[in-house]
Amino acid sequence: MPKIAIVDKIHSDGIKLLEDNPKFQYELIEDLSKKNLMSKLPSFDGITLRRGKIDSEILEKCKNLKVISRHGVGYDNVDTKFLKKKNITLLITATTTAVSPAEHIMFMILNISKGIDLYDKAVRDGKFDTAMHMKNNNNFELKNKKILIIGFGRIGKKLIKRCLGFEMKVYAYDPFVDQKTIISFGGVKVNDLNDGLKEADILSLSVPLTEKTHNMINLEKMKIMKKSAVIINIARGSVVNEKDLNEALNNGIIYGAGLDVFEKEPPDYDNPLLKNKRIVLSPHAATFTNECRSNMSVETVQNVIDFFENKINKSMIVKL
Ligand SMILES: NC(=O)c1ccc[n+]([C@@H]2O[C@H](COP(=O)([O-])OP(=O)(O)OC[C@H]3O[C@@H](n4cnc5c(N)ncnc54)[C@H](O)[C@@H]3O)[C@@H](O)[C@H]2O)c1
């Protein structure tokens, strides 16, 4: 009988799939320290993984392991080279993880373009009338604004629909997606990243963290952008160089940013980005909606069940 480790807290809807399932044993593992994972994981055949880092040292001890099912679509917390070498399958929640992040990007764009924090504070502070004449009111309409989506995958494709609903013009930079596909979604394909950066009023990142995307947006790239530009990053912290972003915001090189992800999570308390008023922040929360949390937990657990029952949908398997 396969033994499944559920690493990190997930919504109870997913756990229910194993609760009354006589074909599997399972255990919840909430202590994500390396020491605990090293001592607990070796006896399991399958792992579902939300947060928590599973490196080669841990994997080396997991002699029975056949599958890791990620609660999410990014997998930079797993040593994929090791998985490939040992023929361990990696699964992702391919169908449930895009709508909420796309909505989260819109929430950040709207938050910045409408200066919600300033307004909220003004009303609470009894400055209802003065809010109308605030000097630092840089609010703007989204209509006719140009958004550059870097990474036109699952999230990018949900995002474009929402942007077109706001009558924005959408450009997409993704060397792995052809022009026909981008046009069919109502966008314009950008072949040269710098051309897209020059045009963009808003830049949104939805790429995986890879050697190529690591720090792909740095000061040099920000200097190409408009002074009024806004960068939204819900992908992974290291896709944008944090130090450069802080400098660009403080020196008027770009206007604002929305960050859901950080190079180090949680970020250090003295990370200057946390004090920068030009940034809207959230705690890696792009999937934190009731629907997404429930659907992701069900898909994560169903994937591991389907894997052991030899009926896993190929779209869930990561090609390593
Ligand atoms: N903040 C969150 O909670 C949250 C939630 C979901 C996903 N994410 C992150 O967002 C990423 C994207 O998610 P997705 O489901 O859309 O993934 P996806 O795999 O469907 O799409 C990613 C796209 O990026 C493209 N890409 C890869 N390298 C590129 C490069 N160098 N330049 C431009 N494009 C490149 C790929 O061709 C692909 O189309 C995930 O890898 C994950 O790290 C974060």
The ligand as an SDF file (V2000), in Angstrom:
LIG
                    3D

 44 48  0  0  0  0  0  0  0  0999 V2000
    2.7430   33.9340   -6.5440 N   0  0  0  0  0  0  0  0  0  0  0  0
    2.1670   32.7540   -6.6480 C   0  0  0  0  0  0  0  0  0  0  0  0
    1.4670   32.3110   -5.7420 O   0  0  0  0  0  0  0  0  0  0  0  0
    2.3040   31.9650   -7.9310 C   0  0  0  0  0  0  0  0  0  0  0  0
    1.2490   31.1360   -8.3150 C   0  0  0  0  0  0  0  0  0  0  0  0
    1.3780   30.4190   -9.4950 C   0  0  0  0  0  0  0  0  0  0  0  0
    2.5420   30.5020  -10.2670 C   0  0  0  0  0  0  0  0  0  0  0  0
    3.5600   31.3000   -9.8450 N   0  0  0  0  0  0  0  0  0  0  0  0
    4.7980   31.3820  -10.6440 C   0  0  0  0  0  0  0  0  0  0  0  0
    4.4380   31.7850  -11.9550 O   0  0  0  0  0  0  0  0  0  0  0  0
    5.1440   30.9900  -12.8970 C   0  0  0  0  0  0  0  0  0  0  0  0
    4.3060   30.8790  -14.1580 C   0  0  0  0  0  0  0  0  0  0  0  0
    3.1590   30.0790  -13.9190 O   0  0  0  0  0  0  0  0  0  0  0  0
    2.3310   29.4560  -15.1530 P   0  0  0  0  0  0  0  0  0  0  0  0
    1.3600   28.4980  -14.5770 O   0  0  0  0  0  0  0  0  0  0  0  0
    1.8400   30.5100  -16.0570 O   0  0  0  0  0  0  0  0  0  0  0  0
    3.5140   28.6220  -15.8670 O   0  0  0  0  0  0  0  0  0  0  0  0
    3.5750   28.1130  -17.3620 P   0  0  0  0  0  0  0  0  0  0  0  0
    4.6520   27.0950  -17.3890 O   0  0  0  0  0  0  0  0  0  0  0  0
    2.2230   27.7480  -17.8620 O   0  0  0  0  0  0  0  0  0  0  0  0
    4.0390   29.4380  -18.1620 O   0  0  0  0  0  0  0  0  0  0  0  0
    5.3080   29.9770  -18.0740 C   0  0  0  0  0  0  0  0  0  0  0  0
    5.6540   30.5740  -19.4220 C   0  0  0  0  0  0  0  0  0  0  0  0
    6.9290   31.2050  -19.3130 O   0  0  0  0  0  0  0  0  0  0  0  0
    7.5940   31.0160  -20.5400 C   0  0  0  0  0  0  0  0  0  0  0  0
    9.0290   31.2250  -20.3810 N   0  0  0  0  0  0  0  0  0  0  0  0
    9.9710   30.3730  -19.8980 C   0  0  0  0  0  0  0  0  0  0  0  0
   11.1810   30.9470  -19.9270 N   0  0  0  0  0  0  0  0  0  0  0  0
   11.0050   32.1900  -20.4460 C   0  0  0  0  0  0  0  0  0  0  0  0
   11.8890   33.2580  -20.7180 C   0  0  0  0  0  0  0  0  0  0  0  0
   13.2130   33.1630  -20.5040 N   0  0  0  0  0  0  0  0  0  0  0  0
   11.3660   34.4080  -21.2330 N   0  0  0  0  0  0  0  0  0  0  0  0
   10.0340   34.5120  -21.4730 C   0  0  0  0  0  0  0  0  0  0  0  0
    9.1590   33.5230  -21.2450 N   0  0  0  0  0  0  0  0  0  0  0  0
    9.6350   32.3650  -20.7340 C   0  0  0  0  0  0  0  0  0  0  0  0
    7.2300   29.6050  -20.9590 C   0  0  0  0  0  0  0  0  0  0  0  0
    7.3820   29.4340  -22.3580 O   0  0  0  0  0  0  0  0  0  0  0  0
    5.7810   29.5230  -20.5360 C   0  0  0  0  0  0  0  0  0  0  0  0
    4.8940   29.8260  -21.6020 O   0  0  0  0  0  0  0  0  0  0  0  0
    5.3800   29.6570  -12.1880 C   0  0  0  0  0  0  0  0  0  0  0  0
    6.5480   29.0210  -12.6680 O   0  0  0  0  0  0  0  0  0  0  0  0
    5.5190   30.0480  -10.7360 C   0  0  0  0  0  0  0  0  0  0  0  0
    6.8790   30.2290  -10.4040 O   0  0  0  0  0  0  0  0  0  0  0  0
    3.4670   32.0350   -8.6940 C   0  0  0  0  0  0  0  0  0  0  0  0
  1  2  1  0
  2  3  2  0
  2  4  1  0
  4  5  1  0
  4 44  2  0
  5  6  2  0
  6  7  1  0
  7  8  2  0
  8  9  1  0
  8 44  1  0
  9 10  1  0
  9 42  1  0
 10 11  1  0
 11 12  1  0
 11 40  1  0
 12 13  1  0
 13 14  1  0
 14 15  2  0
 14 16  1  0
 14 17  1  0
 17 18  1  0
 18 19  2  0
 18 20  1  0
 18 21  1  0
 21 22  1  0
 22 23  1  0
 23 24  1  0
 23 38  1  0
 24 25  1  0
 25 26  1  0
 25 36  1  0
 26 27  1  0
 26 35  1  0
 27 28  2  0
 28 29  1  0
 29 30  1  0
 29 35  2  0
 30 31  1  0
 30 32  2  0
 32 33  1  0
 33 34  2  0
 34 35  1  0
 36 37  1  0
 36 38  1  0
 38 39  1  0
 40 41  1  0
 40 42  1  0
 42 43  1  0
M  CHG  2   8   1  16  -1
M  END
$$$$
